[in-house]
Amino acid sequence: MVNYNHLKKSLEVFNSDVGLKLWDIRNRGKMELFQMEIIRMFHNYLASVKSLVDHTRNIVKEIHGNNEYSKEYHEKIEELFVNSKLSRFLQEFRNFILHNGIPIIGAQMTPNASMDSKITSSIILDLSSLRSWSGWKAKSKEYLCEAKGDINMYEIIVAYESIVTDFYNWFSRRQWELFQNELDQTQKIKDEYNKILLKYKLPDE
Protein backbone atom coordinates (compact mmCIF):
# COMPACT_ATOMS: atom_id res chain seq x y z
CA MET A 1 0.00 0.00 0.00
CA VAL A 2 2.86 2.41 0.83
CA ASN A 3 4.56 1.81 -2.52
CA TYR A 4 1.24 2.27 -4.31
CA ASN A 5 0.48 5.53 -2.50
CA HIS A 6 3.93 6.99 -3.22
CA LEU A 7 3.70 6.16 -6.91
CA LYS A 8 0.09 7.30 -7.24
CA LYS A 9 0.82 10.61 -5.50
CA SER A 10 3.81 11.31 -7.74
CA LEU A 11 1.79 10.62 -10.89
CA GLU A 12 -0.96 12.91 -9.61
CA VAL A 13 1.55 15.69 -8.95
CA PHE A 14 2.81 15.27 -12.52
CA ASN A 15 -0.78 15.80 -13.69
CA SER A 16 -1.09 19.04 -11.73
CA ASP A 17 -0.02 22.64 -12.24
CA VAL A 18 3.22 21.78 -10.45
CA GLY A 19 3.94 19.01 -12.96
CA LEU A 20 3.24 21.28 -15.91
CA LYS A 21 6.43 23.17 -15.13
CA LEU A 22 8.45 20.07 -16.04
CA TRP A 23 7.35 20.45 -19.67
CA ASP A 24 9.32 23.69 -19.97
CA ILE A 25 12.33 23.07 -22.21
CA ARG A 26 14.48 24.69 -19.55
CA ASN A 27 13.48 21.93 -17.12
CA ARG A 28 14.45 19.01 -19.35
CA GLY A 29 16.95 17.75 -16.78
CA LYS A 30 14.31 17.82 -14.05
CA MET A 31 11.91 15.92 -16.31
CA GLU A 32 14.51 13.20 -16.86
CA LEU A 33 15.19 12.95 -13.13
CA PHE A 34 11.46 12.73 -12.44
CA GLN A 35 11.05 9.89 -14.92
CA MET A 36 13.96 8.02 -13.34
CA GLU A 37 12.31 8.41 -9.93
CA ILE A 38 9.04 7.12 -11.36
CA ILE A 39 10.82 4.02 -12.67
CA ARG A 40 12.33 3.43 -9.23
CA MET A 41 8.95 3.75 -7.52
CA PHE A 42 7.28 1.59 -10.15
CA HIS A 43 9.85 -1.15 -9.58
CA ASN A 44 9.22 -1.02 -5.81
CA TYR A 45 5.49 -1.13 -6.48
CA LEU A 46 5.81 -4.20 -8.70
CA ALA A 47 7.84 -5.96 -6.01
CA SER A 48 4.93 -5.54 -3.61
CA VAL A 49 2.21 -6.60 -6.06
CA LYS A 50 2.80 -10.34 -5.73
CA SER A 51 3.48 -10.19 -1.97
CA LEU A 52 -0.22 -9.61 -1.22
CA VAL A 53 -1.23 -13.05 -2.44
CA ASP A 54 1.77 -14.70 -0.77
CA HIS A 55 1.00 -13.02 2.56
CA THR A 56 -2.67 -14.00 2.70
CA ARG A 57 -1.88 -17.51 1.44
CA ASN A 58 0.40 -18.05 4.45
CA ILE A 59 -2.36 -16.84 6.81
CA VAL A 60 -4.94 -19.17 5.28
CA LYS A 61 -2.54 -22.12 5.36
CA GLU A 62 -1.68 -21.56 9.03
CA ILE A 63 -5.22 -20.92 10.29
CA HIS A 64 -7.46 -22.89 7.96
CA GLY A 65 -5.28 -25.67 6.62
CA ASN A 66 -7.19 -27.45 3.84
CA ASN A 67 -10.78 -26.85 4.94
CA GLU A 68 -13.74 -25.54 2.96
CA TYR A 69 -12.74 -21.91 3.46
CA SER A 70 -9.28 -22.67 2.07
CA LYS A 71 -10.94 -23.89 -1.13
CA GLU A 72 -13.12 -20.76 -1.21
CA TYR A 73 -10.02 -18.61 -0.77
CA HIS A 74 -8.21 -20.24 -3.68
CA GLU A 75 -11.27 -19.80 -5.88
CA LYS A 76 -11.28 -16.09 -5.07
CA ILE A 77 -7.56 -15.86 -5.87
CA GLU A 78 -8.24 -17.54 -9.20
CA GLU A 79 -11.07 -15.12 -9.95
CA LEU A 80 -9.34 -11.85 -9.05
CA PHE A 81 -5.67 -12.52 -9.71
CA VAL A 82 -4.99 -15.65 -11.73
CA ASN A 83 -7.70 -15.12 -14.34
CA SER A 84 -7.35 -11.34 -14.48
CA LYS A 85 -5.30 -10.14 -17.45
CA LEU A 86 -4.31 -6.93 -15.67
CA SER A 87 -3.30 -8.77 -12.50
CA ARG A 88 -1.14 -11.24 -14.38
CA PHE A 89 0.43 -8.46 -16.43
CA LEU A 90 1.51 -6.51 -13.34
CA GLN A 91 2.61 -9.64 -11.49
CA GLU A 92 4.83 -10.64 -14.42
CA PHE A 93 6.13 -7.13 -15.06
CA ARG A 94 8.82 -7.56 -12.43
CA ASN A 95 10.18 -10.51 -14.42
CA PHE A 96 10.20 -8.27 -17.48
CA ILE A 97 12.46 -5.81 -15.65
CA LEU A 98 14.71 -8.55 -14.24
CA HIS A 99 15.22 -10.29 -17.59
CA ASN A 100 14.68 -7.55 -20.14
CA GLY A 101 15.76 -4.37 -18.36
CA ILE A 102 14.13 -1.09 -17.42
CA PRO A 103 10.93 -0.46 -19.38
CA ILE A 104 10.76 2.38 -21.86
CA ILE A 105 8.56 5.12 -20.46
CA GLY A 106 7.53 8.48 -21.77
CA ALA A 107 5.59 11.58 -20.84
CA GLN A 108 2.38 12.42 -22.65
CA MET A 109 0.35 15.61 -22.67
CA THR A 110 -3.30 15.31 -23.76
CA PRO A 111 -6.01 17.97 -24.00
CA ASN A 112 -9.28 17.13 -22.26
CA ALA A 113 -12.21 15.92 -24.36
CA SER A 114 -14.17 19.02 -23.32
CA MET A 115 -11.53 21.12 -25.12
CA ASP A 116 -11.14 23.43 -22.14
CA SER A 117 -7.81 24.72 -20.91
CA LYS A 118 -7.13 21.66 -18.75
CA ILE A 119 -4.29 19.45 -19.96
CA THR A 120 -3.69 15.88 -18.78
CA SER A 121 -0.08 14.89 -18.19
CA SER A 122 0.63 11.16 -18.00
CA ILE A 123 3.52 8.75 -17.70
CA ILE A 124 3.14 5.99 -20.26
CA LEU A 125 4.75 2.59 -20.88
CA ASP A 126 5.87 1.92 -24.44
CA LEU A 127 3.57 -0.80 -25.81
CA SER A 128 5.76 -1.99 -28.69
CA SER A 129 8.75 -2.68 -26.43
CA LEU A 130 6.55 -4.58 -23.97
CA ARG A 131 5.08 -6.71 -26.74
CA SER A 132 8.55 -7.58 -28.01
CA TRP A 133 9.44 -9.58 -24.87
CA SER A 134 8.85 -13.30 -25.24
CA GLY A 135 8.55 -13.98 -21.51
CA TRP A 136 4.92 -12.96 -21.07
CA LYS A 137 2.47 -15.75 -20.31
CA ALA A 138 -0.95 -16.20 -21.91
CA LYS A 139 -3.03 -13.73 -19.85
CA SER A 140 -0.40 -11.00 -20.08
CA LYS A 141 -0.08 -11.51 -23.83
CA GLU A 142 -3.85 -11.12 -24.14
CA TYR A 143 -3.71 -7.91 -22.13
CA LEU A 144 -0.99 -6.46 -24.35
CA CYS A 145 -2.69 -7.59 -27.55
CA GLU A 146 -5.91 -5.88 -26.51
CA ALA A 147 -4.18 -2.61 -25.56
CA LYS A 148 -5.07 0.17 -28.00
CA GLY A 149 -1.94 2.20 -27.43
CA ASP A 150 0.84 2.97 -24.97
CA ILE A 151 -0.16 2.03 -21.43
CA ASN A 152 -1.05 4.77 -18.95
CA MET A 153 0.80 3.93 -15.73
CA TYR A 154 -1.63 5.78 -13.47
CA GLU A 155 -4.65 4.02 -14.94
CA ILE A 156 -3.27 0.51 -14.51
CA ILE A 157 -2.12 0.93 -10.91
CA VAL A 158 -5.48 2.48 -9.90
CA ALA A 159 -7.36 -0.32 -11.67
CA TYR A 160 -5.25 -2.95 -9.92
CA GLU A 161 -5.76 -1.25 -6.56
CA SER A 162 -9.51 -1.65 -7.09
CA ILE A 163 -8.98 -5.41 -7.48
CA VAL A 164 -6.86 -5.50 -4.32
CA THR A 165 -9.47 -3.52 -2.37
CA ASP A 166 -12.22 -5.92 -3.48
CA PHE A 167 -10.09 -8.84 -2.34
CA TYR A 168 -9.26 -7.35 1.06
CA ASN A 169 -12.91 -6.43 1.68
CA TRP A 170 -13.94 -10.00 0.89
CA PHE A 171 -11.09 -11.49 2.95
CA SER A 172 -11.86 -9.35 6.02
CA ARG A 173 -15.61 -9.99 5.79
CA ARG A 174 -15.15 -13.75 5.54
CA GLN A 175 -12.75 -13.82 8.51
CA TRP A 176 -15.33 -11.95 10.57
CA GLU A 177 -18.09 -14.33 9.52
CA LEU A 178 -16.00 -17.42 10.24
CA PHE A 179 -14.76 -16.26 13.64
CA GLN A 180 -17.70 -14.16 14.79
CA ASN A 181 -18.37 -16.27 17.91
CA GLU A 182 -14.74 -16.09 18.99
CA LEU A 183 -14.60 -12.34 18.33
CA ASP A 184 -17.84 -11.81 20.28
CA GLN A 185 -16.46 -13.79 23.23
CA THR A 186 -13.25 -11.76 23.14
CA GLN A 187 -15.26 -8.53 23.17
CA LYS A 188 -17.30 -9.75 26.16
CA ILE A 189 -14.13 -10.48 28.09
CA LYS A 190 -12.82 -7.00 27.24
CA ASP A 191 -16.10 -5.44 28.40
CA GLU A 192 -15.98 -7.34 31.71
CA TYR A 193 -12.38 -6.32 32.20
CA ASN A 194 -13.23 -2.67 31.65
CA LYS A 195 -16.09 -2.92 34.15
CA ILE A 196 -13.68 -4.21 36.79
CA LEU A 197 -11.24 -1.40 36.07
CA LEU A 198 -14.02 1.13 36.42
CA LYS A 199 -15.43 -0.41 39.60
CA TYR A 200 -12.14 -0.58 41.45
CA LYS A 201 -10.49 2.32 39.61
CA LEU A 202 -7.51 0.18 38.76
CA PRO A 203 -4.90 1.61 36.38
CA ASP A 204 -5.25 0.10 32.93
CA GLU A 205 -1.86 -1.43 32.19
N, C-alpha and C positions, 0 to 999 in steps of 0.2 A: 504493500500500500504506500509506503514512504517513497519508494522509487517511482511509482506511478504518479504520485502527487507532485514530486519534483519535476518530472518530465512534463506533465500536463500544464503545470504553472508556467514553465519556461516557454512552452508553445503558445500559451495564451498571452504572455507578455509580448512575444514576437508579433502576435496578431492585434496589438494595441498601438496607441499613438507612440509609445516608447519604442516599440519595435520598428515602426516606420522610419525612424532615424537611421537604422542600419542600412536602408536602401540607398542612402546618400553615397555617391561615388567616393567621397572623402572618408567614408567609414568602411571601406572595403575590408581592411584588416580586421576590424571589429566583427564584421559579418562572418569572416572566415573563422575567427575564434569562437563565435557563437555556434556555428555549425559543428565545430569540433567538440564543443561542450555538449551539444545535443546528441552526437554520436556516443559520447561517453555515458550519458544518462540513459540513452536507449539501450545500450549494452547491459547496464546494470538492471534496467527494467526487464529485459529478456531473461536475465539470469534468475529473476524472481518469479517469472511466469509459471514455470514448471513446478516450483517449490510448493505452490498451493496444494496441488493434487497430492504430492508426496507427503506433505504434512498431515493432511486430513486422512490419507490412507493409513498412516501409522497409528493415528488415534483410533480409527475404526478397527484395525487389526488387534490393537491392545485391549480395547473395551468390549468389542462385539464378537471378535473371533470370526467364525464362519456361519453366523446365524442369519435369520431372514432379513434383518436390517442391513447386514453386510452385502447381501445380494441386491437389495434396493439401492444401496449406496453406489455399487458398481454400475448399476443400470443408469443412475443419474450422471455418473462420470462419463459413461458412453454417450449419453444424450447431449450433454453440454460441452464436453471437451474432445472426446475421441471422434465423434461424428460431425463436429463443427469444423468447417473449412477454415474459418478465421482462427479458431483456437489452435488447430494443428499448424497453421502457417506461422503463428507467433511462437509456438513451442519449438518449432524446427528452425526458426530464424537464428537462434544462437549457434546451431550447427553450421549454418551458412557463414556466419562470421568466423567461426573457428577454422573452417576448412576452405573458405573462399576469400576471406578478408573483409575489411570494412565495407559496408554497403555504400553505393553511390547515392548521395542525397543532394537535394537542391532546394532553393527557395523560390516560391511562386507567389506572384501578386495577382489577385483576381478581383475585378469589380463586382459588386453585388448585383444580383438579378434585377433589383429595383432601379438600377442605374443611378442611385444617389451617390453622394460623395464618399461613402464608406468603401474601403478597400480591404479585402481579406488577404492576409499574409500567411502562407503555410510552408511547412517543411515537408518535402515529398521524397519518396523512395523511388529510385529509377526502376521502372517496370522491366525494361528490356534486359538489364543486367541481372535482375532477380530470376527472370525466366531462363537465362542462359545456364544456370547452375543445375547440374544433373542430380543433385542430392535430395531434392524435394520428393516427398512421398505423395501418394495419390491425392489425398484431400488438399494438400498445399498446392499441388499442380492444378487442381480444379479451381482453387481460389485465384491463382495467378492467371489462368486462362480466361476466367470470367471478368477479370479486372478490365475496365474500360480505358484506363490511362494510368499514369504514375500514381502511386499510392500515397494518400494523405496520412501522415503519421498521426496527427491528432485524432482523426476520425477512427483509425483502427484501434488505438489504445482506449478510447472512450467506449467503443463498441465492445471491446473485450472486457472492460471493467463492468459493463452491464451484465455480461455472462457470469462474471465472478460474483457480483452482488446477488444475482438470482440464486447461485449455488449456495452462498453463505446463508442467505435467508432460509432456504430450504433445509440446509444442514442444521442450523440453530433451532428451527421450528421442530424438526424431527427429534433432536436430542431432548428438547423440552417435553415433547409428547411421550417419548419412551421412558423418561426418568421423572415424570411429573410427581409420582408418589414420593420418591426419594427427596426431590427438591422441596415438596410440601412439608415433609417431616423435618428436613433441615431448617426450614423457615420457622416451624413451630418451636424447635429447640432454641433458635435465636431469639424468638419472642419471649419465651420463658426466661431465658438468661437475662434479657433486658429488663424484665419485670423484677427479677431478683436484685439487679443492680439499682433499680429505682427505689425499691422497697428499703434496702439497707444502705443506700447511698454509697455503694462500693465504687472505687475508681475502676473505670473500664480499661483493663490492660490491653 
